[in-house]
Amino acid sequence: MILNNTIRLIGFPMDLGADRRGVDMGPSALRIADIDKHIEELGYKVIDDGDIAVKMQETQEIEDPQLKYLPEIVTSCSKLATSVKSIVDEGDFPLILGGDHSMSIGSIAGIAAHCKEQNKRLGVLWIDAHADMNTPETTPSGNIHGMPLATCLGIGDESLTNIFEFAPKIPSDRIVLIGLRSVDPGEKTLIKEKGIKAYSMLEIDRQSIAKVIEETIIYFKAKKIDHLHISFDLDSVDPSIATGVGTPVPGGLSFREVHLIMETIAEQMVVSSFEIAEVNPILDTKNSSAELAVAIASSLFGKRILEV
């Protein structure tokens, strides 16, 4: 359920957090796929706030190989955090278009700051092939798009964790991860140490996606979550149907499974913010992956096969 009738689009054309180029064009690809029109057809008012300004890789230097492009990522994510906080403060729904998944450092910082001021309980549903819980000490690549969830937990470089001057942004017991199938050793250790509720594709295969979503909803309701943020990485979907992603991993969610996630969550919980990460049109075919992401978002906003 989306209570806010006004949806505010904000683009985050960032590819500094990743090795492969192209995700900086993700916001444009999603707009070309008419994400605004599809949501308007469902009865919402859509306002496009444009893009956060992000400097290109070609103008940057890597100062720390364990934290590539750190200064500009901090600057850009801080801008995004301010913009997202303003949107939720005004009572609107932020729909953030990425961009690599380092975007979540900014988006969740803004949402968490709002929730802190309003005494709300933030929960995050992280749908991704990857845990994104590396740190400067555990990262195998130095790419910050592999660190945002750890950052939100207050773990990592202080310039990232302390946006808005508080950390952590969310406690570990208000996070659920779905779709995992590529997790680094340090991430596995952190998930276990923090007791984070996480479902790999193995668990989804064993239980069915319907059971996993049922358990997730029960878990969030038991935590009394009153602001649910969904962070959706398109690489959670199997690369056979989502080719336009920077870090594809075989064996992902099916078309039906990902739509069921969105429809079920929207029917049984209030969703207050949503972001789409890692759409890479350079690797795509005729913008089909962006169109898939728009269709998935439409399911969250109420599109159904049979309208009642």
C-alpha positions, 0 to 999 in steps of 0.5 A, spaced: 500 500 500 502 506 498 499 512 502 502 518 499 499 520 492 504 524 490 510 520 487 517 524 487 522 521 482 529 523 483 535 520 479 542 518 481 546 517 475 552 514 479 557 509 477 563 511 481 561 505 486 562 500 480 567 497 476 563 497 470 561 503 466 554 505 464 549 505 470 550 512 471 545 512 465 540 508 469 536 514 471 535 516 463 533 509 461 528 508 466 525 515 464 525 513 457 521 506 459 516 511 461 516 510 469 512 516 470 507 515 465 506 508 468 505 510 475 500 516 473 496 511 470 495 507 476 492 514 479 498 517 482 501 524 481 508 524 479 513 529 479 520 529 476 525 532 481 531 531 476 538 528 477 543 529 483 549 532 480 555 527 480 562 528 477 564 523 472 569 518 473 574 521 468 574 527 472 576 523 478 582 520 481 582 514 486 586 516 492 584 510 496 584 503 492 580 500 498 575 506 497 575 508 490 572 515 488 570 516 496 570 524 496 565 524 490 561 519 493 560 522 500 559 529 496 553 526 492 550 521 497 550 527 502 546 531 496 541 525 495 540 524 503 538 531 503 533 531 497 530 525 499 529 527 507 526 533 504 521 529 500 519 525 505 518 531 510 513 534 505 509 527 505 511 525 499 513 518 496 521 518 494 522 514 488 530 514 487 532 511 480 540 509 480 545 509 479 550 504 482 547 501 489 552 506 493 546 510 492 543 507 498 548 510 503 544 517 501 537 515 500 537 511 507 541 516 510 535 521 508 530 516 510 533 515 517 534 522 519 526 523 517 524 517 521 529 519 527 526 526 527 519 523 527 520 517 531 518 512 526 521 505 526 524 504 519 525 497 516 529 496 510 527 490 505 534 489 501 532 485 494 539 483 491 543 478 489 549 481 493 549 482 500 553 489 499 556 488 506 563 489 505 567 494 508 574 497 507 577 491 510 574 486 507 572 488 500 575 484 494 575 490 489 574 497 493 568 498 490 563 502 494 557 499 491 559 493 495 558 497 502 552 500 502 548 496 507 554 495 512 555 503 511 547 503 514 549 499 519 554 504 522 560 499 519 566 502 515 569 509 513 566 514 518 565 519 512 560 515 509 557 512 515 556 519 519 552 523 513 547 527 517 552 526 523 549 519 526 550 512 525 547 507 525 542 509 520 538 502 521 539 497 527 540 490 524 534 487 526 530 491 522 533 489 515 531 483 511 535 481 505 532 477 499 535 473 493 542 472 495 547 468 491 553 472 491 556 473 498 563 474 500 566 471 506 567 478 510 559 479 508 557 472 511 561 473 517 557 480 518 550 477 517 552 472 522 554 476 527 549 481 526 543 476 526 540 479 520 535 475 517 537 473 510 534 469 504 538 466 499 536 463 493 537 456 496 532 458 501 527 461 496 527 454 492 526 450 498 521 454 501 517 458 495 517 465 494 510 466 497 513 463 504 519 467 504 515 473 503 509 471 508 515 470 513 518 477 511 511 481 513 510 477 519 517 479 521 517 486 519 510 487 523 513 484 529 518 489 529 512 495 528 515 498 522 512 504 520 516 506 514 518 501 510 523 502 505 525 497 499 531 497 496 531 493 489 537 491 485 535 489 478 541 484 479 536 480 484 532 478 477 535 472 473 540 475 468 536 471 462 531 476 463 535 482 466 541 482 461 542 490 463 545 489 469 553 491 471 554 484 476 549 479 473 549 472 477 545 466 474 540 463 478 536 469 480 529 471 481 524 469 476 519 474 473 513 471 477 517 471 483 519 478 483 512 481 481 509 476 487 514 480 492 512 487 490 504 485 489 504 481 496 508 487 500 504 492 497 497 488 499 500 487 506 504 493 508 505 500 507 511 502 503 513 509 504 520 509 499 523 505 493 529 505 490 531 501 483 539 500 483 544 498 477 540 498 471 545 498 466 543 500 459 550 499 455 549 492 457 542 491 455 538 490 449 533 495 446 532 498 454 528 491 455 531 491 462 529 498 464 522 496 462 522 490 466 524 494 472 518 499 470 514 493 470 516 491 477 515 498 480 508 498 477 506 492 481 509 495 487 504 501 486 498 497 485 498 494 477 494 487 477 493 482 472 485 482 474 483 489 477 477 488 482 
